[in-house]
Amino acid sequence: MKPDNSKNRDKMEKEETQSLVLDASSVVLGAGLFLLWKTIINSLVYSVMKMGYGASLTEFIYSGQVMQWLTDGPLLLFIVGTHLFINNIRGQDSKKQFDIDMIKGILAGFIIWLEVCTVISIAQYRLDYMLSITAGYALMVIIVLALLVKIFKLDRDKAKLHL
């Protein structure tokens, strides 16, 4: 009897290890795709703007909060999106809904902070780069946490109804 139990435990530990490795590799892949995104956006947008507007105006526009957020803000979207993609390939539906909820919150935070950056730019104010990026990511995290708390509460309320 004990050998069967240890085989099951070994199998479960192996599956958990494989899952952790794939989760970690999805984060690394997402970060790599983000760096590729940032490189492409930086080189394409900067060169096109420089040809159209000249160097001084391009530097002014490109150094603003909106461009900074468009190039640096999608990091969490890439990481969670890659995680969702890899889980879909693996067929793990249990993590799929969680990833979709995360993407909804991250996307909402990204868009809201983009709008805030646009208003700040129109008002001709300048935020420090680190302050702007940190505030944008903090907004994303707050929205995701609020969404997850709401979903957890709804799931808990549904469980109470079934009892």
Solvent accessible surface area in square Angstrom, and as a share of the most:
residue,aa,sasa,rsa
1,M,203,0.90
2,K,166,0.70
3,P,85,0.54
4,D,88,0.46
5,N,104,0.53
6,S,38,0.24
7,K,137,0.58
8,N,87,0.45
9,R,142,0.52
10,D,86,0.45
11,K,126,0.53
12,M,116,0.52
13,E,95,0.42
14,K,128,0.54
15,E,91,0.41
16,E,105,0.47
17,T,77,0.45
18,Q,94,0.42
19,S,22,0.14
20,L,124,0.62
21,V,90,0.52
22,L,69,0.34
23,D,29,0.15
24,A,57,0.44
25,S,48,0.31
26,S,0,0.00
27,V,66,0.38
28,V,108,0.62
29,L,89,0.44
30,G,0,0.00
31,A,34,0.26
32,G,37,0.36
33,L,71,0.35
34,F,18,0.07
35,L,110,0.55
36,L,99,0.49
37,W,85,0.30
38,K,57,0.24
39,T,86,0.50
40,I,79,0.40
41,I,34,0.17
42,N,46,0.24
43,S,65,0.42
44,L,104,0.52
45,V,40,0.23
46,Y,59,0.22
47,S,53,0.34
48,V,88,0.51
49,M,23,0.10
50,K,96,0.41
51,M,159,0.71
52,G,62,0.59
53,Y,127,0.48
54,G,32,0.31
55,A,54,0.42
56,S,96,0.62
57,L,81,0.40
58,T,0,0.00
59,E,90,0.41
60,F,126,0.53
61,I,65,0.33
62,Y,41,0.15
63,S,44,0.29
64,G,12,0.11
65,Q,4,0.02
66,V,39,0.23
67,M,24,0.10
68,Q,37,0.16
69,W,0,0.00
70,L,59,0.29
71,T,8,0.05
72,D,12,0.06
73,G,0,0.00
74,P,9,0.05
75,L,50,0.25
76,L,48,0.24
77,L,36,0.18
78,F,53,0.22
79,I,34,0.17
80,V,15,0.09
81,G,24,0.23
82,T,9,0.05
83,H,32,0.14
84,L,30,0.15
85,F,127,0.53
86,I,26,0.13
87,N,0,0.00
88,N,70,0.36
89,I,120,0.61
90,R,63,0.23
91,G,53,0.51
92,Q,57,0.25
93,D,107,0.55
94,S,102,0.66
95,K,56,0.24
96,K,74,0.31
97,Q,103,0.46
98,F,101,0.42
99,D,4,0.02
100,I,52,0.26
101,D,11,0.06
102,M,41,0.18
103,I,39,0.20
104,K,113,0.48
105,G,1,0.01
106,I,4,0.02
107,L,79,0.39
108,A,40,0.31
109,G,0,0.00
110,F,21,0.09
111,I,80,0.41
112,I,76,0.39
113,W,29,0.10
114,L,42,0.21
115,E,100,0.45
116,V,53,0.31
117,C,0,0.00
118,T,53,0.31
119,V,99,0.57
120,I,32,0.16
121,S,42,0.27
122,I,132,0.67
123,A,53,0.41
124,Q,157,0.70
125,Y,153,0.58
126,R,125,0.46
127,L,52,0.26
128,D,95,0.49
129,Y,83,0.32
130,M,122,0.54
131,L,102,0.51
132,S,0,0.00
133,I,14,0.07
134,T,78,0.45
135,A,30,0.24
136,G,0,0.00
137,Y,45,0.17
138,A,45,0.35
139,L,42,0.21
140,M,0,0.00
141,V,72,0.41
142,I,110,0.56
143,I,39,0.20
144,V,12,0.07
145,L,101,0.50
146,A,63,0.49
147,L,48,0.24
148,L,41,0.21
149,V,100,0.57
150,K,124,0.53
151,I,46,0.23
152,F,124,0.51
153,K,110,0.47
154,L,90,0.45
155,D,77,0.40
156,R,114,0.41
157,D,56,0.29
158,K,119,0.50
159,A,55,0.43
160,K,124,0.53
161,L,151,0.75
162,H,157,0.70
163,L,186,0.93
